[in-house]
Amino acid sequence: MLRRLNKVLPELILEIFIYGVLLQLTGVWLTEDKWMYSSGLWIGIFTAAGMAVHMAAVLEDAVSGSSGRGKLITMSLLRYAVVVVVFFGMIQFRLGNPIAAFFGVMGLKIAAYMQPFFHKMILKLQGREEYSADNGIE
């Protein structure tokens, strides 16, 4: 299902979760309240993954021409409103550390920046070569 929305979406979500595991392994040793740190981090990671899926679906609608500019803006605002609601709910019910959750949500940004490098690494591990405009042209 994820690959149907966007070819790189599964890789992006994998990167978000790898980022979460790295933060979990390093950050849990630096905090006093390990439970709040861990729960906040994973709330942020799952929020970032949900944002990635939602963003891919909205972009697919926009590219296919089935939605207008107003719907694109509305869906972007809705996505950010959901993040704010998740943070307020987490703070209100003391479900996790909001700073750790912020770092978890930033996993979407980190994964987006690292995606080209990660994609090349996956292609090398599979023994395939990526097609580029420079290949075969002299």
Solvent accessible surface area in square Angstrom, and as a share of the most:
residue,aa,sasa,rsa
1,M,145,0.65
2,L,55,0.27
3,R,138,0.50
4,R,192,0.70
5,L,37,0.18
6,N,55,0.28
7,K,157,0.67
8,V,55,0.32
9,L,3,0.02
10,P,36,0.23
11,E,20,0.09
12,L,26,0.13
13,I,23,0.12
14,L,87,0.43
15,E,11,0.05
16,I,0,0.00
17,F,56,0.23
18,I,72,0.37
19,Y,36,0.14
20,G,0,0.00
21,V,70,0.40
22,L,104,0.52
23,L,42,0.21
24,Q,38,0.17
25,L,108,0.54
26,T,81,0.47
27,G,9,0.09
28,V,27,0.15
29,W,192,0.67
30,L,152,0.76
31,T,39,0.22
32,E,176,0.79
33,D,74,0.38
34,K,92,0.39
35,W,181,0.63
36,M,26,0.11
37,Y,22,0.08
38,S,21,0.14
39,S,19,0.12
40,G,0,0.00
41,L,0,0.00
42,W,62,0.22
43,I,49,0.25
44,G,1,0.01
45,I,0,0.00
46,F,124,0.52
47,T,19,0.11
48,A,0,0.00
49,A,11,0.08
50,G,40,0.39
51,M,17,0.07
52,A,3,0.02
53,V,40,0.23
54,H,53,0.24
55,M,58,0.26
56,A,7,0.05
57,A,35,0.27
58,V,14,0.08
59,L,89,0.44
60,E,79,0.35
61,D,53,0.28
62,A,35,0.27
63,V,127,0.73
64,S,75,0.49
65,G,61,0.59
66,S,87,0.56
67,S,23,0.15
68,G,48,0.46
69,R,194,0.71
70,G,49,0.47
71,K,100,0.42
72,L,57,0.28
73,I,84,0.43
74,T,76,0.44
75,M,46,0.20
76,S,30,0.19
77,L,117,0.58
78,L,84,0.42
79,R,21,0.08
80,Y,114,0.43
81,A,50,0.38
82,V,77,0.44
83,V,20,0.11
84,V,78,0.45
85,V,103,0.59
86,V,46,0.26
87,F,38,0.16
88,F,138,0.57
89,G,23,0.22
90,M,2,0.01
91,I,90,0.45
92,Q,136,0.60
93,F,147,0.61
94,R,171,0.62
95,L,93,0.46
96,G,2,0.02
97,N,47,0.24
98,P,51,0.32
99,I,118,0.60
100,A,2,0.02
101,A,1,0.01
102,F,101,0.42
103,F,100,0.42
104,G,0,0.00
105,V,12,0.07
106,M,59,0.26
107,G,0,0.00
108,L,15,0.08
109,K,102,0.43
110,I,76,0.39
111,A,2,0.01
112,A,52,0.40
113,Y,161,0.61
114,M,97,0.43
115,Q,25,0.11
116,P,69,0.43
117,F,131,0.55
118,F,29,0.12
119,H,43,0.19
120,K,113,0.48
121,M,100,0.45
122,I,35,0.18
123,L,12,0.06
124,K,164,0.69
125,L,144,0.72
126,Q,106,0.47
127,G,70,0.67
128,R,147,0.54
129,E,147,0.66
130,E,79,0.35
131,Y,175,0.67
132,S,49,0.31
133,A,75,0.58
134,D,119,0.62
135,N,62,0.32
136,G,83,0.80
137,I,125,0.64
138,E,215,0.96
